Amino acid sequence: MIALKHSNRLLKRGAQSLIGSVNSPVRSFKAVNTDMLFAQKAYGPFICDIDGNKYIDYIMSWGAAILGHAFKPVVDEAILAVKNGSSFGLATEQEIQLAEIIKRNYSSIDKIRFTASGTEACMTAVRLARAFTGKTKIIKFDGCYHGHFDSLLVKSGSGNLTLGIPSGEGILPAYSRDTVSISFNDIELFKKAVEVNKKDLACVIVEPVPCNTGVILPQTGFLKALAKICKDNQVVLIFDEVVTGFRLSLKGAQGLFGVKPDLTCFGKIIGGGFPIGAVAGRKEIMDLLAPVGGVYQAGTFSGNPVSISAGIKALECLEKNKKIYIDLEQKTAALVSVIKHEAEANGIKVTINTIGSVFSIFFTDHEVRSYADTLDVDKAFYADFFAQLCQEGVLFPPSAFEACFLSQAHSDAVIGQTAKAVKKIFRMRR
Ligand SMILES: *Cc1c(COP(=O)(O)O)cnc(C)c1O
């Protein structure tokens, strides 16, 4: 058994001054019924806990660390930025530069506003859509997470799912009343939902590849059909690419699937591991934001120079390394294929959804195409699997409804070690 003496001590100490010892619920490991870990440091594909145990990391800051933890070129850039003052209250040239990098990769985007988090980006996107259309209602999809903004916390993915909170307490009914949440991958249902709500419908917000209820793949034609119906009905289409932006490809999910949304939300990767978010899109909509237009949105740390500098470096590295997305995909496919094979060989029922450098393992005997399909996954089995992986020095997400992320730093050796650990665990369970 790995020693968790210091983590356990901090858990008790933390509970006196923090809520459940964490500042974001999934870090509590409550969903896997395991003692939580306190991180001490991370580098490359590894993360170390406070007791000195080292793990191959597949959380990777929920996908933000696509270049690996503490990637030197990004760290150096961030240090330079800090030395020049970490926050100004004035605009900087770097913000324009990061916006230009995003623009040259996303043909759907004319203008960008940086925020301090993905939550703010999604909140602002909805506000913009409402201002642009003069309408109120939002359609979202079950299991998609768009941050913890009131109107979007309806059937919203892992954090809520694993803790069994359907919409969350403390949210005024007035805020969720205008949100319609429907099943992903059901275009007929979507058509109906648009038809019924058309008169009041401002926008549709979607994770083009949902990654917050585990990974769910859009079925062929689903996103294109979605875009067409939105266009035909003059509904603003918002792609929440906080995870998928610069993750599935340089051009995100929209580039991969050839669909142009009206607005796109970013976060995670574009800050190079520092807090960030961005809402971006067509200029007719974006120019409604103050100071050009009348939609108010602001932030002391929006476009923070450290986040922006790190983001520029990270995106430049991704742009320069043309093979990175192909490499990541191949490594991910290799790992997934071993896991599938070992599960089969040991009579363990799994469905593994994967795309690019993300995957999730669902312990179930059927396909997973929507949130409803996740309801009967074997959570207890996942919890045991998670704990055993920790013992083997591999850290998967502490929830049966999250995605695993690879980074450029995950070498073949590290993936081989992961495969070996999975093999050992599955064989023990036979
Ligand atoms: C993480 C995430 C968000 C929220 O971003 P924060 O920076 O955590 O506020 C929004 N949408 C998606 C799809 C996410 O994965």
The ligand as a MOL file (V3000), in Angstrom:
LIG
                    3D

  0  0  0     0  0            999 V3000
M  V30 BEGIN CTAB
M  V30 COUNTS 15 15 0 0 0
M  V30 BEGIN ATOM
M  V30 1 C -13.6850 23.2360 -17.5770 0
M  V30 2 C -14.8360 23.5730 -18.4440 0
M  V30 3 C -15.5390 24.7800 -18.3340 0
M  V30 4 C -15.2950 25.7470 -17.2150 0
M  V30 5 O -14.0340 26.2990 -17.2390 0
M  V30 6 P -13.4210 26.8700 -15.8560 0
M  V30 7 O -12.1350 27.5060 -16.2920 0
M  V30 8 O -13.2490 25.6870 -14.9720 0
M  V30 9 O -14.3950 27.8480 -15.3300 0
M  V30 10 C -16.5070 25.0710 -19.2510 0
M  V30 11 N -16.8010 24.2110 -20.2560 0
M  V30 12 C -16.1580 23.0440 -20.3940 0
M  V30 13 C -16.5070 22.1560 -21.5410 0
M  V30 14 C -15.1770 22.6690 -19.4780 0
M  V30 15 O -14.6030 21.4810 -19.5790 0
M  V30 END ATOM
M  V30 BEGIN BOND
M  V30 1 1 1 2
M  V30 2 1 2 3
M  V30 3 2 2 14
M  V30 4 1 3 4
M  V30 5 2 3 10
M  V30 6 1 4 5
M  V30 7 1 5 6
M  V30 8 2 6 7
M  V30 9 1 6 8
M  V30 10 1 6 9
M  V30 11 1 10 11
M  V30 12 2 11 12
M  V30 13 1 12 13
M  V30 14 1 12 14
M  V30 15 1 14 15
M  V30 END BOND
M  V30 END CTAB
M  END
